[in-house]
Amino acid sequence: MNMARMLAPVFLVLLTACSGKESPQTPLLSWYVFAEPSGAFAEAARLCSHASAGRYRIEMVPLPADADQQREQLARRLAARDPAIDIIGMDVIWTAEFAQAGWVLPWDEAQATQIRAGRLASAVASATYHERLWAVPYTTNTQLLWYREDRIENPPATWDDMLRMAQDLGELGTIQAQGERYEGLTVFFVSMLASAGGRVLDERGERVSLAKEPTLRALRMMKKFALSQASDPALSAAREDQGRLAFEAGDSSFMVNYTYVWPSARHNVPELAQHLHWARWPALIAGVPSRVTLGGINLGVAAYGRHPHRAYEAVTCLAGEEQQRLAAKRGGLPPTLEDLYDDVEVRAVFPFAEVLRATLRDAVQRPQSPVYSDISLAITRILHPLHEIDPEADLPRLRAAVQRALRSEGLL
């Protein structure tokens, strides 16, 4: 063979490495993630591709907005060992399922130690299963209490306080929350239960917990709220966005919801946003801080991708400080790196950064189980609609339904 032809590929690789430009041999990494509307994820992909100096190029593949549809699409393709998926934008509730199924690759302990450093412990816990790290925490989120400070001088410390305040406000005292039979109802229950000192499963995620007193306390408060004049008549069909829109209409004074309601109100109803303030989610027990459910996106390396080593490298870049700052500034997505909550630019986006960070520090996980989806379905089937909850009767029903879900009996 002609020596020049033999050396041509070598020269091409060297030239690419020196110039930082792509070559025909540059691995293409497909990043499957929800279609983030601000463009922050797409820009992160572009910036990390450029920073790789030709080692890889990241291409975003948008998933549906609905988390259940995202999971369904990914599960089907990963179960078929699809090599086209390299990086997965994983909802925090998928870690146990995807790890147990072998759909994502673990991080070795040296890498995991570096990833854990400086990140919120709750976010790291969401990416951990059986003491191994399976993904890198990228963005996080949790709910706060949002209220009208032109109507309320001081935010309520407890749910009982909030119900009393709402009653005093009459028609303007409505509390917006999530009551439809979907994932948001599970989140509502898990936050109530954790705030009462309980949990759905034991620490290993293998047995039903649902201790009697905390569970009854949570169920009683959920029913009390649903039956009160403060609940929206449409509570049984309310999701996060319905609550946001109802609050922006001006007839509500309280709302438990995620941080995206802040930029939404400033854009849609600036006159109302001037009076919108925030506080920690109300406690269930006076003097005991609330514990609120964690949300967010973690980045996993797909088990069947063609370029796993490059994917590990790309994930590290995507979840790095600059990309998290970008996601916060442009997309309003809270970072998982603790120090960024002191960043001037991030605080400009999140004036409630201190309350948010404090809430995230002791945020709780939804049940970490490979059959989480079945567990969530079991919870929502028993508890919907909220006004029909019968705490004493529903406690054994709830335990039995979650137990069946753990055994994968009778649920899809």
FITIBA-572077 format. One record per residue (C-alpha): residue in one letter; x, y, z; residue number from 1. Coordinates in steps of 0.5 Angstrom, whole numbers. Example, Ala and Ser with C-alpha at 12.3 -4.5 7.8 and 13.67 -1.06 7.14 Angstrom:
2
[atom 'A', [25, -9, 16], 1]
[atom 'S', [27, -2, 14], 2]
***
This chain:
412
[atom 'M', [0, 0, 0], 1]
[atom 'N', [2, 7, -2], 2]
[atom 'M', [6, 10, 5], 3]
[atom 'A', [2, 17, 4], 4]
[atom 'R', [-5, 13, 4], 5]
[atom 'M', [-3, 10, 10], 6]
[atom 'L', [-1, 16, 14], 7]
[atom 'A', [-6, 20, 11], 8]
[atom 'P', [-11, 18, 17], 9]
[atom 'V', [-6, 19, 22], 10]
[atom 'F', [-5, 26, 20], 11]
[atom 'L', [-12, 28, 19], 12]
[atom 'V', [-13, 26, 27], 13]
[atom 'L', [-7, 30, 29], 14]
[atom 'L', [-10, 36, 25], 15]
[atom 'T', [-16, 35, 28], 16]
[atom 'A', [-14, 35, 35], 17]
[atom 'C', [-9, 41, 34], 18]
[atom 'S', [-15, 45, 30], 19]
[atom 'G', [-21, 43, 35], 20]
[atom 'K', [-25, 42, 29], 21]
[atom 'E', [-29, 36, 28], 22]
[atom 'S', [-27, 31, 23], 23]
[atom 'P', [-31, 25, 19], 24]
[atom 'Q', [-29, 21, 25], 25]
[atom 'T', [-31, 25, 31], 26]
[atom 'P', [-36, 21, 35], 27]
[atom 'L', [-43, 23, 35], 28]
[atom 'L', [-47, 23, 42], 29]
[atom 'S', [-54, 23, 42], 30]
[atom 'W', [-57, 26, 48], 31]
[atom 'Y', [-64, 24, 49], 32]
[atom 'V', [-67, 29, 54], 33]
[atom 'F', [-74, 33, 54], 34]
[atom 'A', [-75, 39, 50], 35]
[atom 'E', [-72, 45, 54], 36]
[atom 'P', [-76, 51, 51], 37]
[atom 'S', [-71, 56, 53], 38]
[atom 'G', [-65, 53, 49], 39]
[atom 'A', [-60, 52, 55], 40]
[atom 'F', [-59, 45, 54], 41]
[atom 'A', [-58, 46, 46], 42]
[atom 'E', [-53, 51, 48], 43]
[atom 'A', [-50, 47, 53], 44]
[atom 'A', [-49, 41, 48], 45]
[atom 'R', [-46, 46, 43], 46]
[atom 'L', [-41, 49, 48], 47]
[atom 'C', [-39, 42, 50], 48]
[atom 'S', [-38, 40, 43], 49]
[atom 'H', [-33, 46, 42], 50]
[atom 'A', [-30, 45, 48], 51]
[atom 'S', [-28, 37, 46], 52]
[atom 'A', [-23, 40, 41], 53]
[atom 'G', [-26, 35, 36], 54]
[atom 'R', [-27, 29, 41], 55]
[atom 'Y', [-34, 28, 40], 56]
[atom 'R', [-40, 32, 38], 57]
[atom 'I', [-47, 32, 42], 58]
[atom 'E', [-53, 32, 38], 59]
[atom 'M', [-60, 33, 42], 60]
[atom 'V', [-66, 29, 41], 61]
[atom 'P', [-72, 32, 44], 62]
[atom 'L', [-77, 28, 48], 63]
[atom 'P', [-84, 29, 50], 64]
[atom 'A', [-86, 34, 55], 65]
[atom 'D', [-90, 29, 59], 66]
[atom 'A', [-85, 25, 64], 67]
[atom 'D', [-89, 19, 63], 68]
[atom 'Q', [-88, 19, 55], 69]
[atom 'Q', [-81, 20, 56], 70]
[atom 'R', [-80, 14, 60], 71]
[atom 'E', [-84, 10, 56], 72]
[atom 'Q', [-80, 12, 49], 73]
[atom 'L', [-74, 11, 53], 74]
[atom 'A', [-76, 4, 56], 75]
[atom 'R', [-78, 1, 49], 76]
[atom 'R', [-71, 3, 46], 77]
[atom 'L', [-67, 1, 51], 78]
[atom 'A', [-70, -5, 52], 79]
[atom 'A', [-69, -7, 45], 80]
[atom 'R', [-61, -5, 46], 81]
[atom 'D', [-62, 1, 42], 82]
[atom 'P', [-54, 4, 40], 83]
[atom 'A', [-57, 10, 38], 84]
[atom 'I', [-58, 13, 45], 85]
[atom 'D', [-51, 15, 48], 86]
[atom 'I', [-53, 20, 54], 87]
[atom 'I', [-60, 20, 57], 88]
[atom 'G', [-63, 26, 61], 89]
[atom 'M', [-66, 22, 67], 90]
[atom 'D', [-72, 24, 71], 91]
[atom 'V', [-70, 23, 78], 92]
[atom 'I', [-75, 18, 79], 93]
[atom 'W', [-72, 13, 74], 94]
[atom 'T', [-65, 12, 77], 95]
[atom 'A', [-67, 5, 81], 96]
[atom 'E', [-71, 2, 75], 97]
[atom 'F', [-66, 4, 69], 98]
[atom 'A', [-60, 2, 74], 99]
[atom 'Q', [-63, -5, 75], 100]
[atom 'A', [-65, -6, 68], 101]
[atom 'G', [-58, -5, 66], 102]
[atom 'W', [-60, 1, 62], 103]
[atom 'V', [-55, 6, 64], 104]
[atom 'L', [-47, 5, 66], 105]
[atom 'P', [-45, 6, 73], 106]
[atom 'W', [-39, 11, 75], 107]
[atom 'D', [-33, 8, 78], 108]
[atom 'E', [-32, 11, 85], 109]
[atom 'A', [-26, 16, 83], 110]
[atom 'Q', [-31, 19, 78], 111]
[atom 'A', [-36, 19, 83], 112]
[atom 'T', [-32, 22, 89], 113]
[atom 'Q', [-31, 28, 84], 114]
[atom 'I', [-38, 28, 82], 115]
[atom 'R', [-41, 28, 89], 116]
[atom 'A', [-36, 34, 91], 117]
[atom 'G', [-40, 41, 92], 118]
[atom 'R', [-47, 38, 90], 119]
[atom 'L', [-53, 38, 94], 120]
[atom 'A', [-53, 31, 98], 121]
[atom 'S', [-61, 30, 96], 122]
[atom 'A', [-59, 31, 88], 123]
[atom 'V', [-53, 26, 89], 124]
[atom 'A', [-58, 21, 93], 125]
[atom 'S', [-63, 22, 87], 126]
[atom 'A', [-57, 19, 82], 127]
[atom 'T', [-55, 13, 87], 128]
[atom 'Y', [-58, 6, 88], 129]
[atom 'H', [-55, 1, 92], 130]
[atom 'E', [-49, 6, 94], 131]
[atom 'R', [-47, 6, 87], 132]
[atom 'L', [-47, 13, 83], 133]
[atom 'W', [-51, 12, 76], 134]
[atom 'A', [-52, 19, 74], 135]
[atom 'V', [-49, 26, 75], 136]
[atom 'P', [-54, 31, 78], 137]
[atom 'Y', [-55, 36, 73], 138]
[atom 'T', [-61, 41, 75], 139]
[atom 'T', [-66, 40, 81], 140]
[atom 'N', [-72, 43, 83], 141]
[atom 'T', [-77, 43, 89], 142]
[atom 'Q', [-84, 46, 91], 143]
[atom 'L', [-84, 53, 95], 144]
[atom 'L', [-90, 56, 98], 145]
[atom 'W', [-92, 62, 94], 146]
[atom 'Y', [-97, 68, 97], 147]
[atom 'R', [-99, 75, 96], 148]
[atom 'E', [-96, 79, 100], 149]
[atom 'D', [-101, 85, 99], 150]
[atom 'R', [-106, 80, 103], 151]
[atom 'I', [-102, 77, 108], 152]
[atom 'E', [-97, 80, 112], 153]
[atom 'N', [-93, 74, 114], 154]
[atom 'P', [-93, 67, 111], 155]
[atom 'P', [-96, 61, 114], 156]
[atom 'A', [-92, 57, 118], 157]
[atom 'T', [-96, 51, 118], 158]
[atom 'W', [-102, 48, 114], 159]
[atom 'D', [-107, 49, 119], 160]
[atom 'D', [-104, 56, 119], 161]
[atom 'M', [-105, 57, 112], 162]
[atom 'L', [-112, 54, 112], 163]
[atom 'R', [-114, 59, 118], 164]
[atom 'M', [-111, 65, 114], 165]
[atom 'A', [-115, 63, 107], 166]
[atom 'Q', [-121, 62, 111], 167]
[atom 'D', [-120, 70, 114], 168]
[atom 'L', [-119, 72, 106], 169]
[atom 'G', [-126, 69, 104], 170]
[atom 'E', [-126, 69, 96], 171]
[atom 'L', [-119, 71, 95], 172]
[atom 'G', [-116, 66, 100], 173]
[atom 'T', [-116, 60, 95], 174]
[atom 'I', [-110, 55, 96], 175]
[atom 'Q', [-107, 52, 89], 176]
[atom 'A', [-104, 45, 90], 177]
[atom 'Q', [-104, 39, 85], 178]
[atom 'G', [-110, 34, 86], 179]
[atom 'E', [-111, 30, 79], 180]
[atom 'R', [-109, 23, 79], 181]
[atom 'Y', [-102, 23, 76], 182]
[atom 'E', [-95, 24, 79], 183]
[atom 'G', [-96, 31, 82], 184]
[atom 'L', [-101, 28, 87], 185]
[atom 'T', [-96, 23, 89], 186]
[atom 'V', [-91, 28, 90], 187]
[atom 'F', [-96, 32, 94], 188]
[atom 'F', [-97, 26, 99], 189]
[atom 'V', [-90, 24, 99], 190]
[atom 'S', [-88, 31, 102], 191]
[atom 'M', [-94, 31, 107], 192]
[atom 'L', [-92, 24, 109], 193]
[atom 'A', [-85, 26, 110], 194]
[atom 'S', [-87, 33, 113], 195]
[atom 'A', [-90, 28, 118], 196]
[atom 'G', [-84, 24, 119], 197]
[atom 'G', [-86, 18, 115], 198]
[atom 'R', [-84, 15, 109], 199]
[atom 'V', [-87, 10, 103], 200]
[atom 'L', [-82, 5, 103], 201]
[atom 'D', [-76, 3, 108], 202]
[atom 'E', [-69, 6, 107], 203]
[atom 'R', [-67, 0, 102], 204]
[atom 'G', [-73, 1, 98], 205]
[atom 'E', [-75, -6, 99], 206]
[atom 'R', [-81, -6, 104], 207]
[atom 'V', [-87, -2, 105], 208]
[atom 'S', [-86, 3, 111], 209]
[atom 'L', [-93, 8, 112], 210]
[atom 'A', [-92, 8, 119], 211]
[atom 'K', [-99, 9, 122], 212]
[atom 'E', [-99, 16, 126], 213]
[atom 'P', [-95, 20, 120], 214]
[atom 'T', [-99, 17, 115], 215]
[atom 'L', [-106, 18, 118], 216]
[atom 'R', [-103, 25, 120], 217]
[atom 'A', [-102, 26, 112], 218]
[atom 'L', [-108, 23, 110], 219]
[atom 'R', [-112, 27, 115], 220]
[atom 'M', [-109, 34, 113], 221]
[atom 'M', [-110, 32, 105], 222]
[atom 'K', [-117, 31, 106], 223]
[atom 'K', [-118, 37, 111], 224]
[atom 'F', [-115, 42, 106], 225]
[atom 'A', [-119, 38, 100], 226]
[atom 'L', [-126, 40, 104], 227]
[atom 'S', [-124, 47, 106], 228]
[atom 'Q', [-127, 53, 103], 229]
[atom 'A', [-119, 54, 101], 230]
[atom 'S', [-119, 49, 96], 231]
[atom 'D', [-120, 50, 89], 232]
[atom 'P', [-127, 47, 86], 233]
[atom 'A', [-122, 44, 81], 234]
[atom 'L', [-117, 41, 85], 235]
[atom 'S', [-119, 34, 83], 236]
[atom 'A', [-117, 36, 76], 237]
[atom 'A', [-111, 41, 78], 238]
[atom 'R', [-104, 40, 76], 239]
[atom 'E', [-98, 45, 77], 240]
[atom 'D', [-100, 49, 70], 241]
[atom 'Q', [-107, 49, 72], 242]
[atom 'G', [-105, 52, 79], 243]
[atom 'R', [-100, 57, 76], 244]
[atom 'L', [-106, 60, 71], 245]
[atom 'A', [-111, 60, 77], 246]
[atom 'F', [-106, 64, 81], 247]
[atom 'E', [-104, 69, 76], 248]
[atom 'A', [-112, 70, 75], 249]
[atom 'G', [-111, 74, 81], 250]
[atom 'D', [-117, 70, 86], 251]
[atom 'S', [-112, 66, 90], 252]
[atom 'S', [-107, 68, 95], 253]
[atom 'F', [-103, 61, 96], 254]
[atom 'M', [-100, 56, 92], 255]
[atom 'V', [-95, 50, 93], 256]
[atom 'N', [-91, 50, 86], 257]
[atom 'Y', [-84, 50, 83], 258]
[atom 'T', [-80, 55, 82], 259]
[atom 'Y', [-82, 56, 74], 260]
[atom 'V', [-88, 60, 77], 261]
[atom 'W', [-84, 66, 78], 262]
[atom 'P', [-81, 68, 71], 263]
[atom 'S', [-88, 66, 69], 264]
[atom 'A', [-92, 71, 73], 265]
[atom 'R', [-87, 77, 72], 266]
[atom 'H', [-88, 76, 64], 267]
[atom 'N', [-95, 74, 64], 268]
[atom 'V', [-98, 79, 70], 269]
[atom 'P', [-92, 84, 72], 270]
[atom 'E', [-97, 88, 76], 271]
[atom 'L', [-99, 81, 81], 272]
[atom 'A', [-91, 79, 81], 273]
[atom 'Q', [-90, 85, 85], 274]
[atom 'H', [-94, 82, 90], 275]
[atom 'L', [-91, 75, 89], 276]
[atom 'H', [-87, 73, 95], 277]
[atom 'W', [-84, 66, 97], 278]
[atom 'A', [-83, 62, 103], 279]
[atom 'R', [-82, 55, 105], 280]
[atom 'W', [-87, 49, 104], 281]
[atom 'P', [-91, 50, 110], 282]
[atom 'A', [-90, 45, 116], 283]
[atom 'L', [-95, 39, 118], 284]
[atom 'I', [-92, 39, 125], 285]
[atom 'A', [-91, 46, 129], 286]
[atom 'G', [-84, 47, 130], 287]
[atom 'V', [-82, 41, 125], 288]
[atom 'P', [-79, 44, 118], 289]
[atom 'S', [-83, 41, 112], 290]
[atom 'R', [-79, 36, 108], 291]
[atom 'V', [-81, 37, 101], 292]
[atom 'T', [-80, 32, 95], 293]
[atom 'L', [-74, 33, 90], 294]
[atom 'G', [-75, 34, 82], 295]
[atom 'G', [-70, 35, 77], 296]
[atom 'I', [-66, 32, 71], 297]
[atom 'N', [-60, 27, 72], 298]
[atom 'L', [-55, 25, 66], 299]
[atom 'G', [-54, 18, 65], 300]
[atom 'V', [-49, 14, 60], 301]
[atom 'A', [-53, 9, 56], 302]
[atom 'A', [-51, 2, 57], 303]
[atom 'Y', [-51, 0, 49], 304]
[atom 'G', [-49, 7, 46], 305]
[atom 'R', [-43, 6, 41], 306]
[atom 'H', [-38, 11, 45], 307]
[atom 'P', [-39, 10, 52], 308]
[atom 'H', [-32, 13, 54], 309]
[atom 'R', [-34, 20, 50], 310]
[atom 'A', [-41, 20, 53], 311]
[atom 'Y', [-38, 20, 60], 312]
[atom 'E', [-33, 26, 58], 313]
[atom 'A', [-39, 29, 55], 314]
[atom 'V', [-44, 28, 61], 315]
[atom 'T', [-38, 31, 66], 316]
[atom 'C', [-38, 37, 61], 317]
[atom 'L', [-46, 38, 61], 318]
[atom 'A', [-47, 38, 68], 319]
[atom 'G', [-41, 42, 70], 320]
[atom 'E', [-41, 49, 73], 321]
[atom 'E', [-42, 53, 67], 322]
[atom 'Q', [-47, 49, 64], 323]
[atom 'Q', [-51, 49, 70], 324]
[atom 'R', [-50, 57, 71], 325]
[atom 'L', [-53, 57, 63], 326]
[atom 'A', [-59, 53, 65], 327]
[atom 'A', [-61, 57, 71], 328]
[atom 'K', [-60, 64, 67], 329]
[atom 'R', [-63, 62, 61], 330]
[atom 'G', [-68, 56, 63], 331]
[atom 'G', [-69, 58, 70], 332]
[atom 'L', [-67, 51, 72], 333]
[atom 'P', [-64, 51, 79], 334]
[atom 'P', [-57, 48, 80], 335]
[atom 'T', [-55, 42, 83], 336]
[atom 'L', [-48, 45, 85], 337]
[atom 'E', [-49, 49, 92], 338]
[atom 'D', [-44, 54, 91], 339]
[atom 'L', [-48, 57, 85], 340]
[atom 'Y', [-53, 59, 90], 341]
[atom 'D', [-49, 65, 92], 342]
[atom 'D', [-47, 67, 85], 343]
[atom 'V', [-49, 74, 83], 344]
[atom 'E', [-52, 72, 76], 345]
[atom 'V', [-56, 66, 79], 346]
[atom 'R', [-59, 70, 85], 347]
[atom 'A', [-61, 75, 80], 348]
[atom 'V', [-66, 69, 77], 349]
[atom 'F', [-67, 66, 84], 350]
[atom 'P', [-68, 72, 89], 351]
[atom 'F', [-71, 66, 93], 352]
[atom 'A', [-64, 62, 93], 353]
[atom 'E', [-63, 62, 100], 354]
[atom 'V', [-70, 59, 101], 355]
[atom 'L', [-70, 54, 95], 356]
[atom 'R', [-63, 52, 98], 357]
[atom 'A', [-65, 51, 105], 358]
[atom 'T', [-71, 47, 102], 359]
[atom 'L', [-67, 43, 97], 360]
[atom 'R', [-62, 41, 103], 361]
[atom 'D', [-67, 36, 106], 362]
[atom 'A', [-71, 35, 100], 363]
[atom 'V', [-74, 28, 100], 364]
[atom 'Q', [-74, 22, 95], 365]
[atom 'R', [-80, 19, 92], 366]
[atom 'P', [-79, 12, 93], 367]
[atom 'Q', [-73, 9, 90], 368]
[atom 'S', [-75, 3, 87], 369]
[atom 'P', [-75, -1, 80], 370]
[atom 'V', [-82, -1, 80], 371]
[atom 'Y', [-83, 6, 82], 372]
[atom 'S', [-88, 8, 77], 373]
[atom 'D', [-93, 2, 79], 374]
[atom 'I', [-92, 5, 86], 375]
[atom 'S', [-94, 12, 84], 376]
[atom 'L', [-100, 9, 80], 377]
[atom 'A', [-102, 5, 87], 378]
[atom 'I', [-102, 12, 91], 379]
[atom 'T', [-106, 16, 86], 380]
[atom 'R', [-111, 11, 85], 381]
[atom 'I', [-112, 10, 93], 382]
[atom 'L', [-112, 18, 94], 383]
[atom 'H', [-116, 21, 89], 384]
[atom 'P', [-120, 25, 89], 385]
[atom 'L', [-117, 28, 96], 386]
[atom 'H', [-124, 30, 99], 387]
[atom 'E', [-126, 22, 99], 388]
[atom 'I', [-120, 20, 103], 389]
[atom 'D', [-122, 16, 109], 390]
[atom 'P', [-116, 16, 113], 391]
[atom 'E', [-117, 10, 117], 392]
[atom 'A', [-120, 6, 112], 393]
[atom 'D', [-115, 8, 107], 394]
[atom 'L', [-109, 7, 111], 395]
[atom 'P', [-109, -1, 110], 396]
[atom 'R', [-111, 0, 103], 397]
[atom 'L', [-105, 4, 101], 398]
[atom 'R', [-101, -1, 105], 399]
[atom 'A', [-104, -7, 101], 400]
[atom 'A', [-103, -3, 94], 401]
[atom 'V', [-96, -1, 95], 402]
[atom 'Q', [-94, -8, 97], 403]
[atom 'R', [-98, -11, 91], 404]
[atom 'A', [-94, -6, 87], 405]
[atom 'L', [-87, -8, 90], 406]
[atom 'R', [-89, -15, 87], 407]
[atom 'S', [-91, -12, 81], 408]
[atom 'E', [-98, -15, 82], 409]
[atom 'G', [-104, -12, 78], 410]
[atom 'L', [-101, -6, 76], 411]
[atom 'L', [-98, -4, 69], 412]
***
